[in-house]
């Protein structure tokens, strides 16, 4: 029963090809592809600001001037773009705290290869067959 309540709370949109179709918003792209095949003679232009806006070609220019997503995009362009600026290099003040050891990982690997993987570190020749 809870899945029915979740479905009822989802937002529905009306199909531009057939106004009788009411689609759950998350299934919109799938439905539009399917409906577009069923209505090959109906042509829509896609809004450059939101691919979900399918508009009759004669109304496209008007839609572009009035599109809500265009206004949102314009307001983003007016804000300073902090992401495009290069940030100052990070200086590590603790580099002196790094202690260098005389570890030799290559030697450790060579020693590990000498050990057997058959038993708890026993050499293969000491294992009973």
ABEGO torsion letter per residue (X at the ends): XAAAAAAAABBBBBBAABAABBBBAAAAAAAAAAAAAABAABBBBBBAABAABBBBAAAAAAAAAABAAAAAAAAAAABBBAAABBBBBBBBAAAAABBBBABBAAAAAAAAAABBAABBGBBAAABBX
